[in-house]
Amino acid sequence: MSKISNLEDAIKLKKIKQKYINQKEKLELDILMLQRELEVIEQQLEECNVSDWHEKPPMSSGDIKQIYEKYMKNEYFKKKFWNIDDIKDD
C-alpha cells in the first residue's frame, strides 16, 4: 500500500509542479510583452522630445516689428500676392 500512496503523492507533486511551470512561463511571456511595449513607448517619447513652444520665451515687440517690416511691408509681397490695384478695379 505504501507504493500506491507514494505513487499518488508523486502524481500530485508532478501536477502541482506542472501548474507552477505553466504559471512561470505565462509570467515570463507577460514580462516580455510588457518590456516590448515599454521599448515602443520609450522610443515614441524620444521622438516627441522636440523642444516645446512652451519653453521658448515670447518674442519681443522689436522682433515682431522686424518680421512685419521684412515680410508684410515689402513692396514685392504686395505686388506678388496682394495685387491691390486689381482689387481696387473690381
Order of alpha helices (4+ residues) and beta strands (2+ residues): alpha-alpha-alpha-alpha
